[in-house]
Amino acid sequence: MNRITKRKSRILLSIGMFAIASTQIISQYIGISDLTRGSLTGIGIGMLLIGLIFGNFRSAYSN
């Protein structure tokens, strides 16, 4: 599978963290169903994993 750029992987990581955090905050104040809460948390974890696994984090000076 193709590698994604460092910029896109950072965007995926930040959106994933935001999705997980916002789900936790929203569920604290507003009663949402377990399906919605689990789906949003799963999407956030998925974005984090995609950003980490397929991201191009090698530096320009590595061999």
Backbone bond lengths (Angstrom), bond angles and torsions (degrees), N, CA, C in turn:
res aa  C-N    CA-C-N  psi(-1)  N-CA   C-N-CA  omega(-1)  CA-C   N-CA-C  phi
1 M - - - 1.444 - - 1.527 108.72 -
2 N 1.300 115.84 149.23 1.450 120.81 -177.84 1.514 111.63 -71.20
3 R 1.306 114.57 146.96 1.458 121.16 174.58 1.518 108.64 -79.35
4 I 1.319 116.06 147.84 1.459 119.50 174.20 1.520 108.06 -101.86
5 T 1.301 116.16 157.42 1.456 120.50 -174.96 1.521 110.85 -69.57
6 K 1.309 114.58 164.62 1.452 120.64 -179.35 1.525 110.99 -63.95
7 R 1.318 117.19 -36.84 1.458 121.13 179.71 1.529 111.51 -65.68
8 K 1.335 116.47 -45.30 1.467 119.97 179.80 1.523 111.36 -66.32
9 S 1.333 117.39 -36.30 1.455 119.40 179.17 1.526 111.06 -68.65
10 R 1.318 117.67 -35.99 1.469 120.27 175.91 1.517 111.13 -66.42
11 I 1.325 116.89 -37.54 1.468 120.47 177.37 1.528 109.70 -65.25
12 L 1.325 117.70 -43.82 1.465 120.88 177.90 1.522 111.55 -61.76
13 L 1.326 117.04 -41.75 1.456 120.36 179.21 1.524 111.48 -63.49
14 S 1.323 116.80 -44.25 1.464 119.24 -178.15 1.526 111.66 -70.04
15 I 1.328 118.40 -38.58 1.472 120.56 177.64 1.532 109.78 -67.14
16 G 1.317 117.66 -39.06 1.463 120.85 178.06 1.519 112.28 -62.87
17 M 1.331 116.59 -44.62 1.461 119.92 177.55 1.522 111.50 -64.92
18 F 1.337 116.60 -38.95 1.458 120.52 178.13 1.527 111.10 -65.26
19 A 1.325 117.77 -39.61 1.468 121.06 179.81 1.523 110.88 -64.29
20 I 1.321 117.20 -43.14 1.461 120.37 179.60 1.519 110.72 -67.08
21 A 1.316 116.97 -45.86 1.467 120.21 -178.67 1.522 111.87 -65.59
22 S 1.328 117.10 -42.50 1.459 119.28 -179.10 1.524 111.33 -68.09
23 T 1.325 117.72 -33.37 1.459 120.43 175.86 1.524 110.49 -63.04
24 Q 1.320 116.55 -43.02 1.459 119.96 179.08 1.529 111.80 -64.55
25 I 1.324 116.36 -41.76 1.467 120.30 -179.24 1.520 110.82 -68.51
26 I 1.321 117.45 -44.42 1.463 120.78 -179.44 1.521 110.68 -64.12
27 S 1.329 117.77 -41.62 1.464 119.79 -178.84 1.527 111.59 -69.57
28 Q 1.317 117.79 -20.16 1.457 120.85 177.38 1.532 111.21 -71.12
29 Y 1.329 116.93 -37.07 1.459 121.39 -174.51 1.522 114.11 -103.21
30 I 1.321 118.09 -28.20 1.462 122.20 -177.74 1.529 107.68 -123.08
31 G 1.306 115.77 133.73 1.459 119.01 178.50 1.521 110.98 -75.34
32 I 1.334 116.59 110.12 1.461 120.58 176.12 1.526 108.09 -113.51
33 S 1.308 115.96 157.32 1.467 119.74 -177.11 1.531 110.47 -71.09
34 D 1.304 113.76 160.20 1.462 119.56 179.67 1.520 111.71 -64.56
35 L 1.324 116.72 -33.78 1.462 120.77 179.17 1.527 110.91 -63.92
36 T 1.318 116.91 -44.92 1.466 121.05 179.60 1.521 110.85 -66.17
37 R 1.311 115.84 -44.34 1.466 120.35 -179.44 1.523 111.21 -63.04
38 G 1.331 116.42 -45.14 1.459 120.09 179.30 1.515 113.06 -67.59
39 S 1.333 116.51 -36.76 1.466 120.02 179.16 1.528 111.06 -65.56
40 L 1.318 116.65 -45.78 1.467 119.45 -179.45 1.524 111.93 -67.11
41 T 1.316 116.77 -38.37 1.466 119.47 176.26 1.527 110.64 -66.38
42 G 1.319 116.86 -40.41 1.468 120.61 178.67 1.515 112.66 -65.22
43 I 1.324 116.38 -38.70 1.470 119.95 176.36 1.524 110.01 -63.30
44 G 1.329 116.73 -41.98 1.460 120.49 178.28 1.513 112.52 -62.79
45 I 1.320 116.64 -43.93 1.472 120.59 178.42 1.523 110.35 -65.60
46 G 1.327 116.38 -39.25 1.460 119.85 177.52 1.514 112.67 -61.51
47 M 1.329 116.44 -42.68 1.471 119.84 177.71 1.524 111.08 -64.56
48 L 1.328 117.04 -39.57 1.464 119.67 176.91 1.520 111.37 -61.92
49 L 1.319 116.79 -44.77 1.461 119.76 -178.98 1.524 112.47 -67.16
50 I 1.326 117.11 -40.80 1.462 119.63 177.67 1.523 110.56 -62.47
51 G 1.338 116.56 -42.86 1.458 119.97 178.69 1.514 112.73 -63.84
52 L 1.331 116.98 -36.31 1.468 120.10 -178.90 1.520 112.76 -79.06
53 I 1.318 117.36 -41.42 1.466 120.35 -174.63 1.530 111.81 -76.01
54 F 1.323 116.85 -46.73 1.463 119.67 -174.56 1.526 113.40 -97.07
55 G 1.324 117.59 2.93 1.459 120.39 179.94 1.509 112.47 -74.33
56 N 1.298 115.84 150.23 1.460 122.26 178.86 1.523 107.73 -99.81
57 F 1.353 116.69 91.20 1.459 121.26 -176.12 1.519 112.35 -102.48
58 R 1.302 117.97 9.21 1.463 119.04 178.73 1.516 110.09 -71.45
59 S 1.307 115.75 140.68 1.458 119.26 178.43 1.526 109.75 -80.62
60 A 1.304 115.41 167.32 1.455 120.61 -177.88 1.529 111.38 -71.65
61 Y 1.329 117.65 -16.89 1.460 121.11 -174.79 1.521 113.35 -102.48
62 S 1.339 117.30 3.26 1.472 118.14 -179.59 1.521 110.07 -79.83
63 N 1.321 115.38 155.98 1.463 120.87 -178.62 1.479 112.16 -81.21
